[in-house]
């Protein structure tokens, strides 16, 4: 058989009324209201409703054949009704629930055949019935498509039906509303407002060819007004027929009304569709808290280690509220720009009404007041006076309540000064959906599926959410916990280069005095500006959400670090006299200096300050799974930096951390020292056991981070190229001298001052 035109554009459902036709392009499946209008139950093949659809088609087919077999003259009017219903149901089943058994097409062909014959017989008695003639042409066109060779007796019938259409045609036909968003409410409203119009509906149209164009042109030949939703086209291929294409198929005198492809208010600034390049998201949609929608504020909070309490209880600074106000104005401006090329729009009405009442259930899904406003404007633009008063209810068969209405975040309510409705708005499946519940469920979902954060790194709504979180509390992007002889100079060089000298160095007055992170936060909170990058040898590890979005440290094999420290102090710094490595260990690596790396990264509590001056070894408190803590390895420095750059990208604060060469290194100095044999094994175990265990844990965590990076091989190669390029340049990047550091009183001195006072 030749490819069916209806196989490309979907079924056409025609309601018979005394006036010409109203075409509406619908997404599929239609709403329950549209199902009632068309007589077709849309559902999955294996569902009970699917069996009812097939049963309805078979019932119509059986009643039609009973009229064919009657001995007396059949009731042709009833026969036409059954034939039309059966033909449309069988076609819908084939198009929307393939594959169907071959007998379904056979039954459809019989309905089209008898329906065409009976309609032609009725037209002989009443040739001015144009609506009936168009119904006959619908069946006749389909009948021709179902046969490879033309049926000779159809030509005369087509001439008679065409003549009836031409002689009685009027200028009131409206094709095509639809596209990617559900508009069944618009269909129901137009039917209520214009009950005398015949309505034909077309589902979204896939890529199509010349044969489809000819068939569609014939179907639209008596159209005088086209109402179509703007469809966003994918690069290289259309997901449906664009408005310009449809206009080219219409008669020259036909007018076109284009609806905007989207409606937005700025009240859900972080909610939208997620990118899914791997195709995994569809399988998770049923388990996702918001179905096909995603909350990018929750996604950004998970990536940045911001907890739910901060999202709900933190007081938004004026700068954050201003960002949300500007976003709302930007959304309205974009709507105005789009609506300027359309025939109807809602931007002015949204601007006027958004404070007083809800306008969206979800992004793109209008509430009923907004739907009715758009319907009234469509009626006004097309110039067809409604046959009901505007004061009457336009939605005779309203859609069932929305399954999901997204709550409004408190920051948005405050920024846009929304009325009381916004605090109570939000429901799911008829139950209230508070913002705390919605955010909590969304954050848990993204913690379970962190690949979504990587997949949506470039999503504008995620970037907006990241910007808002950066404004929520003053935080540095990165805090470097500088461990002695752990590649710190090389790393700080990269930070200085990436930030153009914007690194803040913060230390205590004495090298043995630990610096509480709270002290650093209090200092910068009163400064003119919070630094982007901070480095410190002595600062304690802050908790999640404090001081910096990402805390970064590097570990080194414990014995290798001790040997490097020994060589540095002996040969480069000159702070120790000539002594053996074993003597160095015995005299300098005792007490607070044993397992130094574990002590350096251990969070400290008040007892740790009182007894161990902030150097307590608490390995059980070092959580390497924290989203805001990155621990690299000196021995795998390049891999660590690539993983760190990836982590910073996820936080929305990318840095280029390439370097030209290792700096302040002791490699090659006194290389004959073997730390593993320079002291008794039990002594080495005593001073490095906790550090060795921490190093093993950090290795496993780094391996997991690297395994989660897309195209790791390519990223490593690109990083090596960036480093090589830096070696070819003359760069004026300097680490800051001590006279440019920020020196704060260490906790030990503060405690002494408190005791003295």
Secondary structure, 3 states (H helix, E strand, C coil): CCCCCHHHHCCCEECCCCCCEEEEEECCCCCHHHHHHHCCCCCCCCCHHHHHHHHHHHHHHHHHHHHHCCCCCCCHHHHHHHHHHHHHHHHHHHHHCCCCCHHHHHHHHHHHHHHHHHHHHHHHHCCCCHHHHHHHHHHHHHHHHCCCCCCCCHHHHHHHHHHHHHHHCCCCCEECCCCCCCCHHHHHHHHHHCCCCEEEEEECCCCCCHHHHHHHHHHCCCCCEEEEECCCCECCECCCCCHHHHHHCCCCCCEEEEECCCCCCCCCCCEECCCCCCCCHHHHCCCCCCCCCEEHHHHHHHHHCCCHHHHHHCCCCHHHHHHHHHHHHHHHHHHHHHHCCCCCCCHHHHHHHCCCCCCEEECCEECHHHHHHHHHHHHHHHCCCCCCCCCCCCCCCCCCCCCEECCCCHHHHHHHCCCCHHHHCCEECCEECCHHHHHHHHHHHHHHCCHHHHHCCCCHHHHHHHHHHHHHCCCEEEEEECCCCCCHHHHHHHHHHHHCCCEEEEEECCCCCCECHHHHHHHHHCCCCCCCEEEECCECCCCCCCCEEEEEEEECCHHHHHHHHHHHHHHHHCCCCCCCHHHHHHHHCCHHHCCHHHHHHCCCCHHHHHHHCCCCCCHHHCCCCCCCEEEEEHHHHHHHHHHHHHHHHHCCCCCCCCCCCCCCCCCCCCCCCCHHHCCCHHHHHHHHHHHHHHHHHHHHHHHHHHHCCCCHHHHHHHHHHHHHHHHCCCCCCCCCCHHHCEEECCHHHHHHHHHHC
